[in-house]
């Protein structure tokens, strides 16, 4: 879902206050004079005082300073300057002194901590020296692209037909049962057979189509890629993904070829694809929201490489593990961090940051508990019994019982003729009852059942994994993290009441109408506290639970008053931030050192920046008194109408799907299983068209325009309406196919030819431009907006041709990325940045990362190996 970012607000240079000379004595060095000239040109004044603070005195902000950095990089007579340098040295004089005293700084090379565990296929050689799409001509590339898409479509149709055959056979066989015991027995038998089949198919497909994965690379859109896509899709749609956090998930990965030791716990929902390249030692814990796939896309290629984790390793939340990385026994990787290709963490070492660097803090916050193998085995057996003996039989046999017991619902499978008005009346009645009944029932459940279950958990107590308390904890997290309700109530005053209803402690709320966005996650809502006056953008994950490979503990997670939190922030239980802080997008919240108050934090590892700048106060007069009450009331009315439109749009979608299902039932006697398969294809196609029309209608079928406004103006409220009406959950089905580019274009994005999108997200589609042959890896975001406190800004971002955005990279608004550029995994490219063509940037915040000798040798080796790809790829 869309999100609001918290980086420091950008500014148009014309809005920056005119800078006077003050008492400045003038530049003292050549570097100082040249830097002052460049900054004066950016802000369009004659003179910039050398001792004036960029933010506090001059009123500049990160967008202005990003433009300053871009101009400095174009000057051959000046060293490179990054945004991190700007924040560390916030005057012309201190910046010039730092640049004169040291060589141009750069992000540490991943190779600095030792050689890669195996051959490094990649990190990113200079794109200018790498042929686009692995040396394939444009005509040949177009043919491969089209043929691959056609084959993917045919495979989807074939799989849909097989699923339809199984579905119809199961219903007919179960319905033929006589009496409740026979009906239940048939449901159990078919549920077990169907579940086993769906679990085995991905495993058989992997070993048949690929064999054993090896380090190497192969071009996109070819036959090797098609086999890769089939295996990836089957693995990530396997029903075993429901068992994330269970030993059954580990057994699944072992069956796919992963080498995983005893006592390993994996909580991340991202399932590795190239499993033979994954090695995990005994007692290791991989926590949630970790991106770990053992492959990546780069410059027209899929590159595969090993990820090796030793014994008793800790990998924390919101981290990225690139290919060709390793962690030794007892090593730790902190939250919001990344291992770049080639990085190796020694035994017992601690690392954090993006890219990871040495750390002193201990991220092991919970001790071990007694969790023997028999406890894990018993937990797996109970999970399987609950699924096969309760949930699946109810889902299968329950339909037959319900239809037989309620004659009015029998029309769903035996509807009136489609040319009869009663056909549509029945469908509408069913859709309204089921839709709104589900919404009300869901609200009742999330507000009562988890609250009762939570009585069994004692904060601060260490419990063993895979026991009664662990099951309770998982159930609470599952039931209270419902995206539908946060999307419905988010970006409005209603979200405060909903979160309180869930169990959040929100103290005395200063209602702003935008206290929370539409994406909020937690481990336990009853241990989540947010202080007065705090505003939170989308993507917040409250880490109320700490884990080891044998134990867990729930604790209170508290965010102080008058804070502003940006996108994609994982906030730990021991976060060391207090009152009046700004936490920028993708920041790594510190858990050591003094409590930070009255400052901003940016980057991973984080460093201090100004909490606010002069320009941020432009709309402060709208945030108090009668003016606030008047505008907030108007915003609430607008948001209430938006919520009503959101429900209406979902009801219309559900109504048409009901029509399709009833039509399939009407055609089933004559067509058989193909009628069910056709219904599945039509449902997907209608979903794409329906939500595209809804989304475009929310902007009056016009492209969005750059904005700079208060959150209490109608232009921002219309932008919020666009976010709420725009649903993109369905688009994940098309990851890695040419069809995703078609959908993005349908939604208004300017997408070039042969773009490979493995899971990117654009909150504002019509403000995004992506060039030909670019590669967008899983978890990437190109976000064309920002909000801090009461101000909102949006602007266009453009990614050139032949670019690669690494796994988990985040690109902000007002950004221009030159052709052939590589952005490293987990990078945060700040707003207003301009990257030249054929550059390599990375880090959080991102900066130039020159290619070193290790990368050049790896690139040469990769090109040599490309002529004879490894077997199985």
N, C-alpha and C positions, 0 to 999 in steps of 0.2 A: 504494500500500500504506500501511498505517497508520504512524504516526510518533510519536516521543517528542520533546517539546519541551524547550528549554533555557532558557527565560526564568527569572528568579529565582523560587524557589518561593513559592506562595501560602500563605496561612494563614487559618484561621478566627479571627475576632477573639478568640474565647474562648481560643485557644491562645497569644496574645501575652502575654509576661510582664507582671505588674503593674508599672506605671511609678511610681516614687517621685519626689519632688520633688528629691532630691539637694541640691546646692548652688546650684540655679538661683535667680536673684534675682527671677524673675517677668517677665511680659511688659512690654516697655518702650513699645510702640506699640499703637494700636488694632487695626491689622491683625494684629500679632503675637498679641494677646490673643484675637481672634476665631479665628485659625487654630488656636491651642492648644486652644480650646474645642471646635472641630470634631474635631480629632484625638483629644481625650480621649473624645468621644462615640463615635468609631469603635472605639476599643480598650477602651471601658467602664472608664475609670478617672477619678479626680477631677481629676488634674492631670498635665500633660505638661511636663517641663523644656524651656525654650526653647532651650537650648544643647546638648541631647542629640542625637546623631546618630540619624536614623531607623532605620538598619539595624544599625550597630555597637553602639550603646548601648541602644536601645529594643527591639531584636529584631523590628522590623516587617519586612515584605517587600512585594513588589510588589502582591499582592492587597489587603493592608491599605491601602497607600497609594493604590491605584486607587479603593478605596471612599472614602478621604479626599478625593481629587480630585472624585469624583462629588458628594459632599455640599457641597464648596466651590462647585461650579458652580451648585448650587441656591440659593445665598445671593446675594441682590441687593446686599448690603453688602460683598461680597468680589470681587476680580478672579478671572478664570478661571485655574486651575492645571492644568498637564499633568504627565504622568509624567516628561517630560524636565526640567521645572522641579524636580521632586522630586529627581532624581538630581544635578542641577547645584547645588542648594542644599539639602543634606540635614539641615538643622535648621530649627526654626520661626523662629528669629531671622534666619538668612540668607535664608530664603524670604520672610519678610515684608519684609526690607530690599530684596530684588530686586524684589518686587511694588510697593513704595512708590516705588522709584527709576525704574521704567520703566513704560510702558503695557503692558497685557496683550499678551503675545507671541503670534504666530500664524505658521503656516507661510507662507513667502513666496508671494505670488500668482504663478501661472504667467505672468500677463501682465506681470510685472515686468521680464522680459528682452526686451520688445518685443512688438509685435502678432503675432497668429497669421499664418501665411503666407496663409491665406484665411479666409473666414467661419468663426467658431468656433461650431459647432452645439451646443455642449454642455456644458460641463462641468457640469453640474449646477446648474441653478437650484434655487431652493428648492422641494422637492417639494410643500410645502403649496399652492403656486400652480400646480402641474402636475396636470391631471386624471389620475386613475388610468387606466392603459391607454389613454392618448390620448383621454380623454373618452368612451369607449365604456361603455354601461350594463352592469350585471352580467349581465343576461339575454343581451344581444347578445354580450358577451364570452364567456359560456359557449358560445353557439352557434358562434362563430368558433373557439374552442378545440377543441371536439369535432369540427367539420367539418375543421379543419386536421389533427388527429390521424388521422382516418379517411382523408383523402387521402394523408397520409404513409405510412400502412400499405399502401394500394393501390399506391402508387408502389414501395414496397419489394417487394411481391409481384410486380409487373410486371418489375422489374429482376432479381429472382431467377429468374423464368422465362426471361428472355433469357440470363442467365449459364448456366442449366442447358442451354438449347438449344445454346449454343456449346460447353459442356463435352462433352456427349454426341456432338455432331457431330465434335469433334476426336478423341475417343477412337475412334470407329468408323472414321474415315478413316485415322487413324494405324495402328490395328490391322489394317486391310486390306492394309497393306504386306507385301511378300514379301522376306524377307532383311534383314539388318542395314543395308546401305546405303540401301535404299528406306525402311526404317523411320526412319532418322535424317533423311533428306531430308524426309520428310513432317513429322517433328517440327519441323524447322527452319522449314519454310514456314508451318506452322500457328502456331508460336510467334511468328514475326514478324508474321503477320496479326492474331493475337489481341492482341499487345502494342500494335501500332499502333492498333487499334480502341479499346482501353481508354484509350489516351492521347488520342485525338482526341475521344472522346465528351464529356468534361468541357469541352473547348474549344468544341465546337459547341453544347453546352447553354448555356454562358455567353453566347455571342454571340446565340443564338436567344432565350433566355428573358429575358435582362437587357439585352443590348446593351452600352453603355458605362456603367460605374458613375459616378455623380456624387455630390457632397456633398449630403446631405439626410437624411431620416428617413422611416420608415413604420412602422405599428403592427405589433405581434406578432400572429401567428396569422391574418393576412389572406392574400389571394392574392399580394401582393407578397412577404410573408414566405415563403410556400410556394415561390415561384420562387427566392428567396434560399437557402432551405434545400436545395433540390435541387442548385443550383450548388455550394454549400459542401460538401455531402456528396460529390459527384462529384469535386471538386477534391482533397479530402483523402483520397480512397480511390484516386486515380490511381496506377498503378504508377510514375509518374515521381517520386513521393515517395521511392522507394528511392534516388534519385540526389541526395539532399541532400548539399551540399558539392561537387557536380560542376557544370561549366558547362552540363550538360543541364538542371539545375534552373533555371538562369537563362533558358535558351531557352524552357522551359515557361512561366515567368512572363511573358516577352515575348509569347508566343503568346496569353496570357490578357489582354494589354493593358497590362502594366506597362512603364514607361519606365526601362530599366536600361542603363547605359553599359557600355563595355568594361572588362574586367579586374575585374569585381565578383565577390566570393566570398561566398556565403550558406551558413552552416553550420547555421542553425536549422532544426529539423524542422517548425516551425509554418509552414504555407503561407498566405500572404495570400489573402484571399477577394476583396475588392474591389480587384482588381489594377490597374484603371485609375487608382486614386488613389495608387498607389505610384510614386515617382520616386527613383531611385538613381543617383548620379553615378559616373563612372569611378573605378576603383581603390578602391572602398569595400569594407570587410569587415564582415559581420554574423556574429557568432560564435554558438555554440550556445545553446539554451535562451532565445532571445529571443522574446517574445510580440509579434507584429506582424501584425495582421489587417486594418487600415484600416476596421474597424467595431467597434461595441460596442453592448451592450444597455443601455437606461436608461429607467426609469419607463414601461414598456410599449411602448417603441419600439426599433427598430434604427436606430442613427445611423451614418452613413458619413461619412468625412472623410479628407483627404489626409495622407500621411506623406511628407515630402520630405527626402532625404538628399543632400548635395552630393558633390563629388569628394573622394576620399581620406578618407572618414569612417570612424571606428572605433566600432562598437557592441559592447560587451563582453558577457560571459555573464550569464545570469539577469537580463535587463533587460526592461522593458515600454515600448513606444512607443504611447502613446494616439493617437487620431485628432487631426487638426489640429496636428501637431507638425512641426518642421523642424530640421535641423542644417546649418550652413553648411560650405563647403569646409574640409577639414582638421580638422573638429571631432571631439571624442572624448567618449564616454559610458562611464564606468567600470562595473564589474560591480555587480550587485545594486542597480541604479538604475532610475529611471523618469522619462520625460518626460510630464507631465500635459498635457491638452488646452490649446492656446494657447501652450505653451512653445516658445521659439525660441532655438537655440544659435548665436551668431554665428560667423563664419568663424574657424577656428583656435582656438576656445575649448575649454576642458576643463570637463566637468561630471561630477558624481557625486551620489548620494543620491536619496532618494525623498521629495518631488519633487526633481529635479536642481537643484544649486546650484554656483556656481563652485568649481573645484578647481585646485590647483597641480600635483598629481602627473601625470606623463606615463604614460599607459597603453599607449603604443607601446613594447613591450619587445623586439621583434625587427625587424631591418633587412630591407630588400627583397632580392629575388633575381631572377635572370633567368628570367622566366616568359612567353615570347612567346605570341602567339595560336596558333601552330602546335603548341605543347606542349599547350595546352588542347584543341585540336581532336583531336590524337592520343589524348589521354586519354579523350575522349568516344567516339571510335571503338572503342578497346579495350574500354571498358565495355559498349558495345552488342554488340560481337562476343562477349564473354564471356557476356552474358546470352542472346543469341539463338542462339549456336552451341554453348553448353555447358550452362548452368544450365537454361533452359527445355526444350530437347530431352531432357535427362536426366529432368526432372520429368514430361514427357509420355510420351515413348517408353520411358523407363525402367520405368514401371508395366507396360506391355505386355510388355516383355522379362522382368521379374521374375515376372509371373504365368505366362507361358509356360514359363519355366525352372524354376519351383518349383510343381509341381502342387498341393502342399498349400495354397498361397495362392490357387489358382484358385477356391476356395470363396467368396472374397470377392465375386466378381462372378457366380458361379453357385452360390449357396448352396443348402443343403437347404431344404425347405419350412419356413416360420416356425413351424409347429406341431410341428416335430420337435425333440426334445431336442438332437440333434447340432448344430442351427442355433446354439443358445446356447453349446454347448461350443466350437464353432469360433470364435465371437466372443470368448469369454473367453480362449481360448488365444492368439488373435491380439492382443488388447488387452494381455495380460500381456507377451508377447514384445516387441511394438513399444514399449510404454511404458517398461519397465525397460531394454530394449536401448538406447533413445534416451537415457535418463538416464545410463547407464554410458558410452555412446559420447560423449555431450556432456562428461562429466567428463574423459574421456581427452583429448579434443580441446583443451579450454580450458587444460589443464595442460601440453600438449606443443607443439602447433603454434605458438601465439603466442610461446612462449619461444624457439623456433628462429628465427622471423621477427625477433624483437627484436635478434638479433645484427647485423642490417643497420643499426640506428639508433645513432648516437653522440650521447649527451646533450650539449647545448650547441652542436651544429653546426647552422647555418642551411641548410635544404634548400629548393629551389624547390617550389612547389605543383605538383600534377598530374604528378609524376614517379614513379619507382620507389619512392623512400623514402616519398612521400606515400601511395601505395597500401599499402605495408607498415604504415604508421601507422594507416590506416583499418581495415585487416584486424585488427590487434591490438585496437583499441578495440571493434570489432564482436564479436569472438569472446569477449572477456573480460568484457563487460558483459551477462551473462545473468541476467535477472530471476528466472528459475525457481530458480536455485541460491542467489541471495542471499535469496529468500523462504524456501527450504527450510532454510538454515543460519542465517539471521539471528535475532536475539533469542535466541541460545543460545551456549554455549561453542564449538559447532562452527564458527561463522563465522570465528573466529580461524584455525583450521586451514585453512579453505577459502581465505581471503585470502592466507595464506602460500603455499598451493599455487599460487595465481595468480601470486605474485611479490612481494607486499607485504613491506616490511621493518617488522616489528612489534617489534623489539628483544626485551627480556625482558617478556613479557606478564604483567600481574597479572590473572589470570582473574576476571571478575566474573559471567560468565554473560550479561551484556548489554553487551559491549564495543562491538558494532555492532548497528544495527537491520537491517531487511530491505531497505533501499534504499541502496546505495553505488555511486557511479559514479566513473570515472576515465578519463583519456586513455591512460595507460600504467601498468599495475600494477607494473612493474619499477622505476618511479621514484616510488613512493608509500611514504612512511615515516610511522609513527605511534608516538609515544613511549610509554613504560611508564606504566600507570595511567590512560591516556586512555580515556574513554567517548564514543561517537559515536552520536547519534540518527539517524533516517532523513532521507534527502534530501541527504546529503553528495555534493558533486561536486568531485573533485580535479582541478584544472586543470593537468595536466602538460604541456600543449602551448600554445605562444603562436603567434599567427598575424598575418601581414599579408595584404594582398590578393595577394601574389606568393610568400610564403614561410612556413615554419613551423619551429619548433624545439621539441624535447622537453627537459624539465628536471626535476630532482627537486623534488617537493613534499613538505615535511616539516611535520608537526604535532607540537608538543612534548609532553613527558610531563605527566601529571596534569591534562590539560585535560578540559573537557566541552563538546561541540559539540551545538547544537540542530538544529532542522529547517531544510531548504532553505538550506544554506550552500554557497556556491561558494568554495572555498579556492584562491587563486592560488599560483603558484610562489614569488612573493616576499612571501608573507604575513608581516607583522611581529608575530607572536605567539610567545611562548616557553613557559616552564613555568607550570603552574598557572593557566590562564586559563579563563574561562567565555565561550563565544561563543554569544550568544542567538539565538533563531530569526530567520532572515532577516537576520542581521547582515551588514554589508558589511565584510569582513576588510581592514584597512588594509595598504597595500603601501609606505607611507612613514612617516617619523618613527622614534622609538625602538622597540625591541622591547618589547612589552607583556608583563609578567609579574606573576602574583599578583593580577590584576584580572579583572573581567568587562567585556565589550564588548556594547553594545546599539545597534541602530538603523542607519540608512543616511543620511548618513555616521555611523560609529560613534562613541560616546563611552563613557567609563569608568563602570562601576557596581561595586558590591561583588562580589567573587568568590563570597562565600557570606554567609549570615546565620545568626543564632543558631538559628533553628528548623530549619535544614538538618541540624543535628548530632543530631537526635533519634534517628536510627537508626544512628549511627556505631558503636555497640557491637556491631552485627551484621556489621560489615565487616572484622573482624580475628580472628585466632586460631582456636581450635577451633570457635567458633560460626560463623564464616564457612565453614570447611571442611564442617561438618555441613549447613548450609543450602545451600551451593553444590552439594553432592552431591545433595541432594533436588531442587534446581532442575534440575540436569542430567538426572535421571531423568524429571522432568515434561516437560522440553523434548524429550527423546528420544521420549517417547510422543506428544507433539504433532507432531513431525516424521513419525512413523509414520502418524498420522491424516491428516496433510497428503497424504502419498503415497497412502494408501488412498482418500481423497476424490477425488484427481485420477484415480486408476485407475478408480474407479467411473464418473466422468464420461466418461472415454475409452471404457470398455466400452460404455456405453449409446450413445455416438455411433457406435461400431463397429456395434452392432446396427441403428441407424437406417440407416447406409450399406449394410449387407448387405440390409436390408429394401427399400431403394430399388432395389438391384440385382435383387432378386427380382421387384419390381413393374415394372421397366423394360420388359420385353418386352410387357406389356399396356398400360401407361400412357405409356411413352415419356419425354420430357423432363420432363413435370409431376411424375413420381416423384422426379426429382433436385431439382426446385424445392421439392417438399414436404419432402424430407429436409433441405434447408437451413433452411427455416422451423422445422421440428421441432427441429433442432439448437439454434437460437437460443433457442426457447421452453424447451427442456429445460435449457439452460445457466442461464437465469434462475432457474427453479424449483429446480434442483439446488443451486446455490450459495446460494440464499436459505435452503433447508432446512438445509444444512450450517452456514451462519453462525448461524442461530437455534438450531440444536441445540448449538452450542458454548457458548451461554449458557443452556442448558436451557430455551429458549423463554421466557426471562424478560428484561425490559428491564434494561440495566446500571444500576448505582447509583453515585453519586459515591464516590470512594475517596480515602483518604490513608493510604499504607502504605509499607513497605519493599519493595524489589525482591526481597527474600528471604522473602516471605510468599506462601502459595498464592493469595490473591486477585489478586495481580499476575501470577502465573504463568497463572491462568485468563484474565486480560486479554490476555496474550501469545498464548495459544492462540486466542482470538477473532481477534486480528490476523492470525495465520497462516492460519486457516481461511477468513477473509473474503476472497474474490476479487472485485475490481470492475473488472478489465480489460474485461470484456464490456460493462459499462454505458456505456462511451464511445460505443457504437453508437447509443444512444438520446439523445445530446445534442441539445438543441433540439427535442425532441418531448414531447408529454404523457405518453408511456409511461415516461419516466425518473422522473417523480413517482410513478407507480404502483409502480415498482420500489423507490424509496426507502421508500415506505410499507410495502411487503412486507418490507423489511429492518428496519422498526421506527421509522423517522424520522417525525416529525410534520410533514407538509408541507401547506401551505394550498392553496387553489384557484388554478388558473391560474398557478402558479409557472413562470417561465422559467429553465431550467437549461441553460447552454451549456457545462458542463464543470466543475461544482463537485465537491468530494470531502468526505465526512464520515467520518473514521476511526471515530467512535462514533455510529452512526446513532440509537440509542434515546435519546441525550442531546441531540439536536438538535431545535429547533423553528423552522420557517420559516413566516412569515405569508402570507396571501393576496396574490397579485399581485406578489410580490417577484421580483427579477431577480438571478440568480447568473451572473456572467460566466465566461468560460473561465479556467481556472487558479486559481479561488478555492478556499479551504479553510476549513471550520468545524471546528476541532479541539478536542475536549472533554477533553484530557488534557495533562499536562506531567510530565517527569521531569528531575531534576537529580541527578547522581551516584546515590546509593543510595535516593532517595525518589521516590515516584510519587503523582500527584494527578490526579483527574478530577472534572469537575462539568458541569452543564448549561449550554448557551448557547442564547439565544433571539433570533431575528431577527424584527422586527415585520412588519406588513403594508405592502406598497408600498415596501419597501426596495430599494436597489440596491447590490450588492457589485461593485466595479470589477474589471477584469481583473487577475488575480494577487493579489488581496487575501487576507489571512490573518487569520482571526478565532480568538482563543484561547478557553480555557474560562472558565466563570463569567461570561460576557459577556451583557449585555442591550442590544439595539439597538431603539430606539423606532421607531414607525411612520413611514414616509415618509423614513427617513434614507438618505443617500448616503455610501458609503465609497469613497474615491477609489482608482484603480488602484494596485496594488503596495503597499497599506497593510498595516501590521501592527498590528492592534488587540489590545492586551495584555490578559491575563487580568484579570477582575474589573471591567473598564470598564463604565460605564453611559452610554449615549448617549441624550439626550432625543429626542423625536419631531421630525421635520422638520429635523434637523441635517445638516450636511455636514462630515464628518471625513476626514482623510487624512494620509499621511506614515508614516514608520517610525522610532519608534512613532507611532501615529495620534493626532491631536489635532484640536480644532475648527479648521475652515478656513472662516471667514465668506465669504459670497459678496461679491465686489467688483463695481464698476460694469461692468467688461468682461463678467463672467459674466451680469449682469442684462440687458445689451444683447444678448448672444448668445442668451439664453433667449427674449427678446421676438422677435428675428429668427427663431428656430427655430419659434416658434408661428405667426408670420406665414407662414412658408414651408410649414408643415404642410398648409395649405389647398390648396396647389398643388404637390404633390411633384414632384421632378425626374423627367424621363423616364428610364425604365430601372429605377427603384426601385419 
